[in-house]
Amino acid sequence: MLKKRIIPCLDIKDGKTVKGIQFEDLRIAGDPVELAKKYVKDGADELVFLDITATLENRKTLIQLVEKLSSEINIPFTIGGGISSVEDVEALLKAGADKVSINSAAVRRPELVRELAQQFGNQCVVVAIDTKNINREDYVFINGGKIQTELKTLDWVKTVTDLGAGEILLTSMDFDGTKNGFDIRMLQNVAGVCQLPVIASGGAGKMEDFTEVFTQTKVTGALAASIFHFNEVNISDLKRHLKQNKLAIR
């Protein structure tokens, strides 16, 4: 059994870490490199950096940030935002990223997932899926949650699995930033159609939410942002809490 991972997520806009609620009302949380160093010290297993306006503004993720991160931290990290080609991924991996996260570009051209897996190995290909429930159906959203697609979420999960994705980062837009717990229903449904490692994102508010998602779903990682950024939950304390609940934590 894969040990569970605690993964802080740093949403980047204009070089700063920001956090909102349901993808809106962003507020600044600090410098991404300094926050990353703090999370390494606190015991984070991995980090995810998402340049949340890169796709929206049609610009590329900053290579400089990746180079700085790779020189400052010693745990695996994933970078996402505005990645749309093999060349983009090659540049980011060369700069020091361990994995890349693709979202909108994969929806627009699914074959990109296969190309990246074949070129670099599926262990570094994370497909990020932003999902929202509309009239009792779960749909995929792109462009930073701004555009609804016709893709049903579970169908898309199956598609990217078949194309060679190595991992899925599933964000529930309905739960994002609400601190009401993870979207257990959605995550249980995803586990029913996919055997890939899944990272749960959206809704973490307290330590018990992590216990719940790890015991009630098959996710291998749980991602959170604001509760870590604003010192509401300490990662070391969280890991101690999870171990006390008999969970296998890295």
C-alpha positions, 0 to 999 in steps of 0.5 A, a space after each residue: 500500500 502506498 503511504 499517504 502524502 501531505 502536499 501543500 499547494 502554492 498558487 502563483 500569480 505575478 510571482 506571489 503565492 495567492 489563495 481564494 475561495 472557489 477560484 475567486 477573491 484571491 489574497 496574497 499568502 507570501 513568497 513562494 520560495 520562502 513558503 516552500 522552504 518552510 514546508 520542507 522544514 515542517 515535513 511536507 512530502 511534496 509540493 505543487 506550484 500552479 501558475 494560476 493565470 498562465 493559461 488565462 493570460 497565454 504565457 508560460 510558467 516562469 522557468 526562473 522560479 523552478 530553477 530557484 526552487 530546485 536549488 532551495 528545496 530537496 523534496 519532489 515538486 510539481 509545476 503547472 500552468 500554461 504548459 502546452 507542449 513537449 518543449 515546455 515540459 522539457 524546459 521545466 524538467 531541465 530547470 529542476 521540476 520533478 513532475 509537470 501538471 497539465 490541465 487545459 492543454 490536455 483537454 484541448 489536445 488529449 494526445 499531449 498526455 500520451 506524448 509526454 508519457 512516452 517522452 519523459 515517462 508517466 511518473 512525471 505526468 500529472 493531469 490536473 482536473 478541475 471539476 464542478 457539479 452542475 445539475 447533478 452531473 460532474 463536469 470538467 472546467 478549464 482556463 483556471 475554472 473559468 470555462 465549463 467543457 462538455 466533458 464529464 469528469 469520470 469520462 475524462 479520468 478514464 480517458 487520461 488514464 488510458 492515454 498514459 497519465 501517471 497521476 491525477 490531481 483532482 480539485 473540487 471547485 465546489 469545495 475549494 477554499 470552503 474548509 468544509 472537508 474534501 469532496 468525498 463523493 467525487 473522490 470515491 467515484 474517481 477511485 471506481 474508474 481509475 487505478 492511478 494515484 489520486 491527489 485530493 484537492 479542495 476543501 481541507 479545513 482541519 486535521 480531521 478532514 485529512 483523516 476522513 479523506 484517507 480512510 473513506 477514499 483511496 486517494 494517496 495524497 491530500 493537498 491543501 493551501 490556505 490552512 498551511 499558508 495562514 498557519 491554521 494547521 501545522 504539517 508536523 502536527 497533522 502527520 502526528 495526528 494521522 499516525 495516531 489514527 493508524 494511517 501509514 504516512 510518509 
